[in-house]
Amino acid sequence: MDIHDTISGLRAGLKHAGRVVLVPTMGNLHDGHISLMQQARAHGNTVLVSIFVNRLQFRPGEDFEKYPRTFAQDCERLSAAGVDHLFAPCEAEMYPTPQQYYVEPPADQIGILEGEFRPGHFRGVTTVVLKLFNIAQPQVALFGKKDYQQMMVLSNMTRDLALPIEIVAAETVRAADGLALSSRNGFLSAPERAEAPRLHRELVRVREAIVNGERDYARLEQAAMAELHAHGWQPSYVAVRRRLDLQVPDAGDAGLVVLGAALLGSTRLIDNLEV
């Protein structure tokens, strides 16, 4: 695996790479990330992974400083997974001057759900991903469905800006008890880890009710929120939305997704299930 810490070095390394598949990450890799790398191989000749903890997508007081940096371990896992190139720039390489140009996604797509609780988050995500796209010029990019709103926003950005990149949505990887794999799971205490799969179970319950014909989405959302609250969670939302734009569906809409986010102790977990 070739490791690049400069833009010029990466571009030189990719000159004869053929069809490049990019998997952007912030490092601290787990099995869900590695699954993306393995899936990436089917979509091109060269698998490129980026590791960059992007300050722009963190609000003051969020966990930018304490976000785990596990670079040596990450390199071992990426090499074992057969990744061809790793781009791991420092902040000065990505932002040699303070960033003044940003991507501004539509307010109705980023002012809801995660965006309501993390203002400015998706502005930072789309800006750094567009920058990575411009740096690496991949033909394909893989994103996991666990961050569903992020995937939707990035897919729509790619479409609306006519970027010559295919966006591939990869299924969420889960532990045996249903918990979606996430770097944040490492912050859970042992009792919290035992409780954490409840979020997935509640989303399953909502999805099954919809499949069985229930259309009172508000009632389903409120019941799931109440169940989480009763077991010590601080739920942000459980929401039934259209997959395409994450807006509130009409009763006859198909192509739905159930999304949930909640604090368990001091750790915020998110998950979703397509219907």
Protein Blocks (a to p, Z undefined) as FASTA:
>chain_A
ZZdfbfklmmmmmmmnopadddddeejiafklmmmmmmmmmnmmbdcddddddfklpceh
iaklmpccdfklmmmmmmmnopabdcdddfklmmmbacfbdcdddfklmmgcjlmmmghk
lmmmmmmmmmmmmmnopabdcddfklmmlmmmmmmmmmmnopabdcddddddddfkopac
dfklmmpcfklmmmmmmmmmmmmmmmmmmmnopablmlmmmmmmmmmmmnopacfbdcdd
dfklopacdfklghiaddddddehjaccdddddZZ
